[in-house]
Amino acid sequence: MTDCKYITKDMLSHPVMLRVNDVSLDYFSAKNLADRKAKELSSDPMLMAWFDRNSGTFAPGSICCDRDKPSWLVYAESRGADISVDINDQDYVFVYKDASE
């Protein structure tokens, strides 16, 4: 990831911002929160990509990077992702597609 851009808020289309004041917040609890929020916005949200700043991991993984956005975000957007859940200012970002459409 060192050769790739880190995510910033301005890269996300209409992000849903969540603030969680829990020092024990980890990927799994963040994903659970994001899944619930996405379910409020879509009857059938499909997770397309995610980013975890603390561990420096993301999916889908790729060594190819876009000049303007991280590869995992480009992947999701190019496949119709239309819901972004940003937890604690990009500590965790989950990107979903409304699969019911």
C-alpha positions as YAML, in Angstrom:
chain: A
units: angstrom
residues:
- id: 1
  name: MET
  ca: [0.00, 0.00, 0.00]
- id: 2
  name: THR
  ca: [2.99, 2.31, 0.34]
- id: 3
  name: ASP
  ca: [2.92, 3.06, -3.39]
- id: 4
  name: CYS
  ca: [-0.82, 3.69, -3.40]
- id: 5
  name: LYS
  ca: [-2.82, 6.70, -2.31]
- id: 6
  name: TYR
  ca: [-4.50, 6.60, 1.04]
- id: 7
  name: ILE
  ca: [-8.19, 7.32, 1.08]
- id: 8
  name: THR
  ca: [-9.47, 10.81, 1.82]
- id: 9
  name: LYS
  ca: [-13.04, 11.93, 2.38]
- id: 10
  name: ASP
  ca: [-13.16, 13.85, -0.89]
- id: 11
  name: MET
  ca: [-12.54, 10.61, -2.84]
- id: 12
  name: LEU
  ca: [-15.84, 9.14, -1.60]
- id: 13
  name: SER
  ca: [-19.14, 9.90, -3.30]
- id: 14
  name: HIS
  ca: [-21.74, 10.90, -0.73]
- id: 15
  name: PRO
  ca: [-20.14, 9.13, 2.23]
- id: 16
  name: VAL
  ca: [-22.14, 8.25, 5.30]
- id: 17
  name: MET
  ca: [-19.96, 9.37, 8.19]
- id: 18
  name: LEU
  ca: [-20.00, 7.45, 11.46]
- id: 19
  name: ARG
  ca: [-18.16, 8.44, 14.64]
- id: 20
  name: VAL
  ca: [-17.44, 5.65, 17.10]
- id: 21
  name: ASN
  ca: [-15.83, 6.51, 20.43]
- id: 22
  name: ASP
  ca: [-14.76, 3.00, 21.35]
- id: 23
  name: VAL
  ca: [-11.05, 2.35, 21.77]
- id: 24
  name: SER
  ca: [-11.64, -1.37, 21.22]
- id: 25
  name: LEU
  ca: [-13.10, -0.78, 17.73]
- id: 26
  name: ASP
  ca: [-11.62, -3.32, 15.34]
- id: 27
  name: TYR
  ca: [-12.28, -4.38, 11.76]
- id: 28
  name: PHE
  ca: [-15.03, -6.85, 12.66]
- id: 29
  name: SER
  ca: [-17.01, -4.45, 14.85]
- id: 30
  name: ALA
  ca: [-16.52, -1.65, 12.31]
- id: 31
  name: LYS
  ca: [-17.77, -3.92, 9.52]
- id: 32
  name: ASN
  ca: [-20.81, -4.87, 11.60]
- id: 33
  name: LEU
  ca: [-21.65, -1.17, 12.10]
- id: 34
  name: ALA
  ca: [-21.12, -0.45, 8.40]
- id: 35
  name: ASP
  ca: [-23.25, -3.43, 7.34]
- id: 36
  name: ARG
  ca: [-26.11, -2.21, 9.54]
- id: 37
  name: LYS
  ca: [-25.85, 1.34, 8.16]
- id: 38
  name: ALA
  ca: [-25.76, 0.06, 4.56]
- id: 39
  name: LYS
  ca: [-28.84, -2.07, 5.30]
- id: 40
  name: GLU
  ca: [-30.66, 1.12, 6.34]
- id: 41
  name: LEU
  ca: [-29.87, 2.61, 2.92]
- id: 42
  name: SER
  ca: [-30.44, -0.44, 0.73]
- id: 43
  name: SER
  ca: [-32.59, -3.54, 0.95]
- id: 44
  name: ASP
  ca: [-29.72, -5.61, -0.47]
- id: 45
  name: PRO
  ca: [-26.27, -4.05, 0.08]
- id: 46
  name: MET
  ca: [-23.33, -6.02, -1.30]
- id: 47
  name: LEU
  ca: [-19.90, -5.22, 0.13]
- id: 48
  name: MET
  ca: [-17.60, -4.43, -2.79]
- id: 49
  name: ALA
  ca: [-14.46, -3.14, -1.05]
- id: 50
  name: TRP
  ca: [-13.07, -2.08, 2.32]
- id: 51
  name: PHE
  ca: [-10.10, -0.35, 3.93]
- id: 52
  name: ASP
  ca: [-8.64, -0.67, 7.44]
- id: 53
  name: ARG
  ca: [-6.14, 2.11, 8.17]
- id: 54
  name: ASN
  ca: [-4.90, 0.57, 11.44]
- id: 55
  name: SER
  ca: [-3.67, -2.62, 9.79]
- id: 56
  name: GLY
  ca: [-2.96, -1.02, 6.40]
- id: 57
  name: THR
  ca: [-5.09, -3.66, 4.70]
- id: 58
  name: PHE
  ca: [-7.77, -3.38, 2.07]
- id: 59
  name: ALA
  ca: [-9.74, -5.55, -0.30]
- id: 60
  name: PRO
  ca: [-9.79, -6.36, -3.00]
- id: 61
  name: GLY
  ca: [-6.01, -6.32, -2.87]
- id: 62
  name: SER
  ca: [-4.06, -5.16, -5.85]
- id: 63
  name: ILE
  ca: [-0.59, -3.98, -6.70]
- id: 64
  name: CYS
  ca: [-1.99, -1.71, -9.40]
- id: 65
  name: CYS
  ca: [-2.82, 1.78, -8.26]
- id: 66
  name: ASP
  ca: [-4.82, 4.55, -9.84]
- id: 67
  name: ARG
  ca: [-3.21, 7.98, -9.79]
- id: 68
  name: ASP
  ca: [-6.17, 9.62, -8.09]
- id: 69
  name: LYS
  ca: [-7.75, 6.93, -5.92]
- id: 70
  name: PRO
  ca: [-6.76, 3.70, -4.20]
- id: 71
  name: SER
  ca: [-7.19, 0.61, -6.37]
- id: 72
  name: TRP
  ca: [-9.77, -0.99, -4.06]
- id: 73
  name: LEU
  ca: [-12.01, 2.08, -4.39]
- id: 74
  name: VAL
  ca: [-11.60, 2.21, -8.17]
- id: 75
  name: TYR
  ca: [-12.56, -1.48, -8.28]
- id: 76
  name: ALA
  ca: [-15.75, -0.91, -6.28]
- id: 77
  name: GLU
  ca: [-16.84, 2.21, -8.14]
- id: 78
  name: SER
  ca: [-16.22, 0.64, -11.54]
- id: 79
  name: ARG
  ca: [-18.62, -2.13, -10.53]
- id: 80
  name: GLY
  ca: [-21.45, 0.14, -9.44]
- id: 81
  name: ALA
  ca: [-20.72, 0.81, -5.77]
- id: 82
  name: ASP
  ca: [-23.01, 3.58, -4.59]
- id: 83
  name: ILE
  ca: [-22.85, 3.47, -0.76]
- id: 84
  name: SER
  ca: [-19.76, 4.46, 1.24]
- id: 85
  name: VAL
  ca: [-19.61, 4.14, 5.01]
- id: 86
  name: ASP
  ca: [-16.71, 6.08, 6.52]
- id: 87
  name: ILE
  ca: [-15.97, 5.31, 10.16]
- id: 88
  name: ASN
  ca: [-13.87, 7.73, 12.22]
- id: 89
  name: ASP
  ca: [-12.53, 9.81, 9.33]
- id: 90
  name: GLN
  ca: [-11.28, 6.98, 7.14]
- id: 91
  name: ASP
  ca: [-10.04, 4.68, 9.90]
- id: 92
  name: TYR
  ca: [-12.39, 2.18, 8.26]
- id: 93
  name: VAL
  ca: [-14.17, 2.58, 4.93]
- id: 94
  name: PHE
  ca: [-16.68, 0.10, 3.54]
- id: 95
  name: VAL
  ca: [-18.10, 0.48, 0.01]
- id: 96
  name: TYR
  ca: [-21.29, -1.25, -1.06]
- id: 97
  name: LYS
  ca: [-23.39, -1.73, -4.15]
- id: 98
  name: ASP
  ca: [-27.16, -1.79, -3.96]
- id: 99
  name: ALA
  ca: [-27.65, -5.28, -5.38]
- id: 100
  name: SER
  ca: [-31.44, -4.91, -5.47]
- id: 101
  name: GLU
  ca: [-31.23, -2.65, -8.53]
...
